[in-house]
C-alpha cells in the first residue's frame, strides 16, 4: 500500500497526463454538486491531492439524490450559477446538451475516450457530442445472501422468474430474527422507487407510453407489475419500505437484514457482509429492460465563468489516472474504484481479484437495452429520455409509494398516476 505522499505523487503524474497543469501559484475555487453516494464521498478525500497539485480549491455540496436533482435542475435551467460542476445522469445529459444548458466536453488524447464503455458514452451524448463524463456507471442485478439461500434450500438463477424470486424471498424471510426476504426501493422519486419499479414493469411487458406518447399506466402489464411489487415488498420486505432508497437499503444489507436486494450494480462495491452472490435481473417473460442503465456523470453548466478549470477537473476525475489514484489510496484500493465506465478497469487483474462482482456487473451493463422498441417509443430503460419525464415520474412515484404503504389500492394509485401523466403530456403538446 502506497503512502499518502506517494499517492499524491502518482496523482500529480496523472494530472499532468490527463489534464493541462496549472501554472505555479494559480488558484481557483470550484463548487461541485454531488450525489451523496459512496464513490462521490470517496472522491472528496482522493481529490485533496488534486488541490495540492493544482491549487484549485474544491467546495463540495453533497445532496440526497432527489434533492440534488431538484436543485441542480432549477439552478441550471435558470442559469443561476450556483455550481461550477454538477452531477447529472443519462436522463438529463442528452436533453440538457441539446438545449444548451451544459457545455460540450472535449478532452486530450491521453484521456482515451475510446476506453469508455460504449453504453456510457452513447447515453451521455447528443448527436455524437459528449456532454457529461461518467464518474461511475451501473446497471442493476440481484445481490443475494447465498449462505441464507443455501440454508433454506432455495436457489437464485440469472434472469430468474419473479415467481422464483418471491419463493426465495419467502424462504429466507425471518423478521423475528431481523432478516427480511427482499429489500427493494420504495422511496418516492423518478430516480428512486421508479428506477426499480420501471424495470419490473418492463419485465412484465409494459411501458410508460404508447407509440403516440399517451401514458399506459392502467394497462394490464402495469397492474400486474405493481400488484406483484406491492405484494412482494409488503409481505417480505422491511417495515417502512416506502421510505427506503439506495442508501437506506445499503445500510440494512450491511447490517445483515436483507436476504436479497435488486438494485444498482455499484452497490456491490460497498457490501460488507459475507455470503453474497450475484445474478442477472429477474423477469416475468420479457427480459428486455429488466435491468437498468445509468451513470452518475459530471457536467459543466453553460456560461460558467470557471468552465476551463471545471473541465480540467472533470477530465482528471473521470480518467484512468483517477481510478489508479483510488486503487493506490491508503484508505481505498482496487475494490473501491468507481466502476462501469472504462474497459481498462475490467481488464485489470488487480480489479478482477478485488471485485467478485465484476463479471456480473459487466454482463448487466452490456445487456441493458435503452433503445426504442416496438413496446416503447422512447430511449431509456428505467426512464424515458424526454423533458417531461421527471415531472411524470415524480407524480407517479408518489402514487406507487402510497400503494406500497397501504394508503391507496393499486388500482387507485394507477388511476391517479394515469390522470397526472395524461395532464402533463397533453399540456406539453404530445397529443
Order of alpha helices (4+ residues) and beta strands (2+ residues): alpha-beta-alpha-alpha-beta-alpha-beta-alpha-alpha-beta-beta-beta-beta-alpha-alpha-alpha-alpha-alpha-beta-beta-beta-alpha-alpha-alpha-alpha-alpha-alpha-alpha
